[in-house]
C-alpha cells in the first residue's frame, strides 16, 4: 500500500495591490481590470519515500480531483493507495464519491484500490505537503526576478519541487 498526503496549491501572477486616499464617509469606486493568471497544482508526498508527485490543472474541482487520483494510480501501478487530504468540498463531492465507488466496486474496505481519509478540519500542520508548498513558494519568491513571465514562474516552481529533497 502506498500512503500519499495530498493537497492543492495555487500560483497567481499579476495580482493588483493598491490604496486610495479619500473621505471616510464616502465610498470610493475604482474600476480595475483583473488580468491575473492562476495555476493550480495538485500534489502528493509519499509518506515512506518522500517522493513528491505534482500535476498542473486549471482549477481545484471535482473533475480535476478525479483526474489527479487517476494520475496517482498510473504512477503507482499494482499498488493500493491510501490518500490523506484536507477534505475540501470537491474532495467530498458526489463526483469523487462516485468515482471511488466505481473503482472500489463492492470490495471489502481492506481491498479498495483507493481509500481516502480526511485530516482534522482546519489543521494544515498535519499535512507535510503544506510544508513543501511553503518551501517552494518561498524559494520562488526569492528568485521571482528571474521569472519575467508566468510561464517561467511555473517552470521555476515545478523545477524546485522536482529537484529538491524534502525531509
N, C-alpha and C positions, 0 to 999 in steps of 0.2 A: 504494500500500500504506500502510495506517495502522499505526503502531507504538505499541502500548499496553503499559504496565508495570502489572501488576495485583497486588493483594493484598487481604486481608480485614482488617477492624478490628472490634473488639468493644467496645461500651459496656456498662457494668454500673451498676446502680442498686440501692442497698440492701445492699451488701456489709457484713458484720459484722466488726469487729475487736475484740479484747479480750485480756485476760490474766487469770490466776488465780494466787493465791499458794497454795502447798502444799508438802508434803514432797516431796523429790526422789526418794525411794524408793517412792512410791505414785503410781499412776495416778489422775488426777482426771478424771472424766467430767462433761461439761457438755452437756446436751441443748440444741440450738439449732434453731429453725425457720428455714430459709434461704428468705427470701421475696424474694431479689434478682431483679431483672428484667435481661434481656440483649437487646441489639440487635446484630445482625451487619450490617456494611456490606461490600459488595464495592465496590471502587473501582479505577479505572484512570486513569492520566495519559497523555495523548497526547504522545509524545516531541517532536513538532515544534511543535504549537500550545500545549501546556501545559494544554489543556482537561482538566478532571477530571470523570469520569463515575462517579457513585455510585448505588447502589441498595440498599435495605434488604431483608434476608432474615431469617428466623427463626434460621438457623444457617449455618455454613460446612460444606457437604457436597457430594457429587457432584451431586445433583439441582439444587441451587441454583447450583453452578458452571456447569452446562449452561444453566440459565435466564439466568444473567448473560452467558454467551457469546452467547446469542440476543439479549439486550438490546443488547450491543455491536454485533452485526450490524445490528440495527434502527437504531441511532444512526449507523451508517456505511454507508449504502446504496451499493451498487455499488463497494465497496472490499474488497480482501482485507485480512485482519488478521494482524499478527504480534504475538502475545501473549507477553510475557516475564513469568514468575512464579516463585515460590519452590519449586515442586514439592511442595506439601503433599500428603498422601496422597490426598485427594479430587481433586486436580488430575491425579493419575496413575491414577485409578480406572478400572475396566473400563467404567463408565457413561460417563465422559468420553471414553475412547478410542473407544467405540462411536459416540458422537455425532460425534466428529471424523471417524471412518472413513466414516460415512454421509454426512456433509456434504461431505467431500472426494472421495468415491467412489473411483474408480481414476485420478484425475487425477495428472499428474506433480506433484512437490512444488512446483515454481515456479508452479503454478496453484491450489494449495489455497486455499480460502476463509478458513480459519483455520489458522495454523501456530503451535504453542506451543513455546517454548524455556524451559528452566529456568535460573534464575540459579544461581550456585555455592551449594552447601548451606551453611546457617547463615551467610549473608552479607547481612543486610538492608541494609547500606550501599550495595549495588549497585542497590537499587530506590528510585527517587525518591518513589514513593507512600508509602513508610515515613516520609519526612520530612514529607509532607503530613499523615499521620495524627498524627505527633508534634506538629506545629504546631497542628493543630486541637484535639487533646486538651488541650494546654497552654492555649490560648485558652479552651476550655470550662471548665477548672478555675478560671481567673481569674474567670469570670462565672457560675459554677455557683450562686451565691447568688440569681441571677435565676430559676433553674430550680427551682421548688418542686414539680415533678413530673417523672417520667421522660419524659412526652410533651414537655414544654417543653425538657428537656435534649436530646432527639433533634432538636427543631426548631432549637435553637442550633447543634448540631453540623452539621446539614445546611445551615443558613443560612451559616455560616462557610465551609464548603467551596465552596458555590456563589457566594459573593460576595467571594472572596479571589483575588488573582493570586499564584500561587506561582511563584517563579523561582529 
